[in-house]
Amino acid sequence: MSATMSSPVMSNPIFREPETLGGAVREIEFRDAIREAMSEEMRRDKRVFLLGEEVAQYDGAYKVSKGMLAEFGERRIIDTPISESGFAGMAIGAAMMGLRPICEFMSWSFSLVAADPILNNAPKMLYMSGGQWGCPIVFRGNDGAGGQLGSTHSWCVEGLFSNVPGVKIVIPSCPADAKGLMKTAIRDDDPVFFLESERMLGNKGHVPEGEYLIPFGHAAVRRKGTDCTLCSWGRPVNFCLEAAEILAKEGISCEVIDLRTIRPLDLPTVVASVRKTNCAVVVDQSWSFSSPGGELAALIHKHCFDDLDNFVHRVHSDDVPTPYSSKLEQEYLPNVRKICEAVRAATYRA
Amino acid sequence: MSISQTPTPVVNGQPRKLPSLPAPTLVKWLRDMHLIREFEVRCMQSYQEKKIGGFCHVYIGQEAVAVGCVAAMKHEDPIVTAYRDHGHALARGMTSRACMAEMYGKVGGCAKGKGGSMHMFDRPNNLYGGHGIVGAQTPLGAGLAFGTKYEDEVVNGGKNRRVTLAFLGDGAVNQGAFYEAMNLAGLFDLPVIFIVENNGYSMGTAIHRGTTMSHDLCIKGRAHGLKEATIDGMDVLAVYQDMHALAEWCRENSRPAIVDMKCYRYKGHSMSDPRKYRTREEEERHESNDPIGKYERALLDHGVVTDESIKEIMKACREEVRDAIQFSNESPEPPMSDLYTDVFVEPWGRFTGSSQPEFTGGASNVCTFRATDGKEGLV
């Protein structure tokens, strides 16, 4: 499915796309996929450990780490107090010492009180030390709107954090990717922000048996099409696929690209598609102003300037704090209707 | 263990008791203190000459703290500190050349000119950085201790054998991160010592104006169950002896501690500080309790040094720092290509680290370096 299977990175045998593994269909939840990845890596490497609020005795606030305390014990599955600035900083210190922490934020919204360690320490340590110390750490947790959580608990932090050099930002859209990307994140020597969605943790999908790691910076083409390229990452990829179904019935053929990581960003896959479709719509759950979606649109404009039949249209969350009301929240998010409207406008079918 | 509550004078005219260490070790402490002071004096000159840019915080007056603390530890014990970090770096063994060249922003610096005065990193000497954000290094210190303990106990299945020193200023005791770090250290039995270098001022704010219960900063650790020590930071012998006892207790028990290290910063907070918030009389009172002079007298009393050998030490320090300045002047500016290195360790994927999309011929969308018509520049 990936458009970039022949790249030098994919020739590294540790990297495989999940669909190349074959075997029987095995449907598991998104949360199970993340747990499998963490558990496999912890079995492989004693330096990997998990810390965060309620990850151990409670089995994880969202049951992502269910059963891990029983397998790995309290020295490696560590309940922290509600103290994000402290335990994020502590995890970074441990990473400098050569450990490989997985630091769970129950919600990325809570990472804002840990902004200093995760933005000032982790991504800059390698640079400021002139290459002496990196920071091999994974920060992970729920990102974006859950279900009526209100404004303070619904942050899409990629809108803020993707601005910072030195971090890798992974936003998977399906269980199989979540597993392969998490394994890569844990083995990566740089700080990785791994953004999950509470709304997707129960989503089921085929996750093959057997080991595979998905490289960063390699988009997946989820649906082939000829009229418009839909670019997205994380939960909205699923909305794009729904929209593409609807639009197909209207005679608009959409190619859906799942970027999977926004830092690094697989621009060639996007550019190749846009050069074919001559049309692009970017769907990004973060707010529009200074967003990764805005960045991608600018890159498409730069690299596909002569290929585009229309400017790049964008679908974001509305530029307001996240509302509580279910009706308002659904309207606020980049939903299927908004995506369909954007594609129709971009293809002059509105 | 005995903790010095007050400056330790010559008791009843008797010479100070020296620790039973080889004379060269005792002389090295004096040399290190002289080196730091000479280094900082020349830093101030270089700053005025605009050879050093940005912020620059000198350590003059507090030399006994870094030297005594480092002497009390093993080389494998990690150290992390704040932005007033030249003294810790030199005491830990960073060369004057690497330290000065870093401030000059030259490739010969400890971080190739990428860190600057506030960010001294020295991997061979287990110095995990000066850190510029007040208090931010304290959770890192807890993490270093977590890391050593985890490595010793979980990875290697043995007993904890290292203790981390996390230095902070008295201004940092009001940062939330510090309290979180102390709580985690207490909770997880982390072998870390938070050393509050209490020089009485957070920038220009006298400690009682910004800190409650400022007469005893150990109180700040009591709520978290930390071992406490108040130490005379103007006396290298007291610092060494008390810190050594404390560190060995932390090592043995794998528990954290807090130190109220009473000291005084002779100069301003940074180079731009006119020190209008305190009197010259106050400064003179502390300067008359100078840690270097006091230690020299103790060594002279025991015949460990002579007036002549002290002069030799000072001359050697002057020469070392002069050499460091010459080295820093001559060390090349970083090549423009260094701007783009050390962002990522692992360039997996085509877009991380130094690599760029193939089809753009090496240039990406923003601020990318490339060679055009033989010149280097930004496009």
Contacts between the chains, C-beta under 8 A, distances in Angstrom:
chain1	res1	chain2	res2	distance
A	7	B	350	6.8
A	9	B	348	6.3
A	9	B	349	6.1
A	9	B	350	7.0
A	46	B	154	6.4
A	46	B	155	4.9
A	47	B	151	7.9
A	47	B	155	6.2
A	49	B	150	7.1
A	49	B	154	7.9
A	75	B	150	7.3
A	75	B	153	7.4
A	75	B	154	5.0
A	76	B	154	6.8
A	78	B	188	7.8
A	80	B	184	7.3
A	81	B	183	6.4
A	81	B	184	7.3
A	81	B	187	6.8
A	83	B	180	4.5
A	83	B	183	6.5
A	83	B	184	6.7
A	85	B	139	6.7
A	85	B	176	6.3
A	85	B	177	5.1
A	85	B	180	5.4
A	86	B	139	5.1
A	86	B	142	7.3
A	86	B	177	6.5
A	86	B	179	7.9
A	86	B	180	2.6
A	86	B	181	5.5
A	86	B	183	6.7
A	86	B	184	5.0
A	87	B	139	7.6
A	87	B	180	7.5
A	87	B	184	6.3
A	88	B	139	7.3
A	89	B	136	6.9
A	89	B	138	7.5
A	89	B	139	2.5
A	89	B	140	5.5
A	89	B	142	7.3
A	89	B	143	6.3
A	89	B	177	6.3
A	89	B	180	7.6
A	89	B	181	6.9
A	90	B	139	5.0
A	90	B	140	7.6
A	90	B	142	4.6
A	90	B	143	4.0
A	90	B	146	5.7
A	90	B	181	7.1
A	90	B	184	5.5
A	91	B	143	6.1
A	92	B	139	7.5
A	92	B	140	6.0
A	92	B	143	5.8
A	93	B	80	7.4
A	93	B	128	7.5
A	93	B	139	6.7
A	93	B	140	3.9
A	93	B	141	6.5
A	93	B	142	6.3
A	93	B	143	1.9
A	93	B	144	4.5
A	93	B	145	7.7
A	93	B	146	6.7
A	93	B	147	6.3
A	94	B	143	4.5
A	94	B	144	7.4
A	94	B	146	4.8
A	94	B	147	4.1
A	94	B	150	6.8
A	95	B	143	7.5
A	95	B	147	7.8
A	96	B	128	5.8
A	96	B	140	7.1
A	96	B	143	7.1
A	96	B	144	6.7
A	96	B	147	7.2
A	97	B	78	7.1
A	97	B	143	7.1
A	97	B	144	5.4
A	97	B	146	7.7
A	97	B	147	2.6
A	97	B	148	6.2
A	97	B	151	6.9
A	98	B	147	6.6
A	98	B	151	7.0
A	99	B	146	7.9
A	99	B	147	5.2
A	99	B	150	5.9
A	99	B	151	7.1
A	116	B	133	5.8
A	116	B	136	5.4
A	116	B	177	7.1
A	117	B	136	6.8
A	117	B	139	6.2
A	117	B	140	7.7
A	117	B	177	7.8
A	120	B	133	5.8
A	120	B	136	6.5
A	121	B	131	7.5
A	121	B	136	6.6
A	121	B	140	6.6
A	125	B	129	7.5
A	126	B	342	5.0
A	126	B	343	7.0
A	126	B	344	7.3
A	126	B	345	6.2
A	127	B	114	5.8
A	127	B	342	4.8
A	127	B	343	6.0
A	128	B	111	6.2
A	128	B	114	6.1
A	128	B	115	4.6
A	128	B	119	4.7
A	128	B	121	7.0
A	128	B	129	7.3
A	129	B	111	5.3
A	129	B	114	7.9
A	129	B	115	6.5
A	129	B	119	7.4
A	129	B	121	3.7
A	129	B	123	7.6
A	129	B	129	6.5
A	129	B	342	7.9
A	130	B	109	7.4
A	130	B	110	6.8
A	130	B	111	3.2
A	130	B	112	4.0
A	130	B	113	7.7
A	130	B	114	5.1
A	130	B	115	6.4
A	130	B	121	6.9
A	130	B	342	6.3
A	131	B	112	7.4
A	131	B	341	7.0
A	131	B	342	4.3
A	132	B	111	7.0
A	132	B	121	5.0
A	132	B	122	7.6
A	132	B	123	4.3
A	133	B	121	6.5
A	133	B	123	6.7
A	133	B	128	7.0
A	133	B	129	7.5
A	134	B	345	4.2
A	136	B	345	7.6
A	165	B	343	5.7
A	166	B	343	5.5
A	166	B	344	7.0
A	168	B	344	7.7
A	168	B	352	7.0
A	184	B	348	7.6
A	188	B	346	5.7
A	188	B	348	6.9
A	189	B	344	8.0
A	189	B	345	3.7
A	189	B	346	4.3
A	190	B	344	4.9
A	190	B	345	5.3
A	190	B	346	5.9
A	190	B	352	7.7
A	215	B	348	5.7
A	215	B	349	5.7
A	216	B	348	5.7
A	216	B	349	4.6
A	216	B	352	6.9
A	217	B	348	7.3
A	217	B	349	2.7
A	217	B	350	5.9
A	217	B	351	4.9
A	217	B	352	6.5
A	218	B	349	6.7
A	261	B	349	7.5
A	263	B	352	7.9
A	264	B	349	4.4
A	264	B	350	7.3
A	264	B	351	3.5
A	264	B	352	4.6
A	265	B	351	5.9
A	266	B	349	7.8
A	266	B	350	7.9
A	266	B	351	7.2
A	267	B	351	7.0
A	267	B	357	5.3
A	268	B	350	7.5
A	268	B	357	5.7
A	268	B	358	7.0
A	268	B	359	6.0
A	271	B	359	7.0
A	298	B	365	7.0
A	299	B	365	5.3
A	302	B	365	5.8
A	303	B	359	7.8
A	303	B	360	7.4
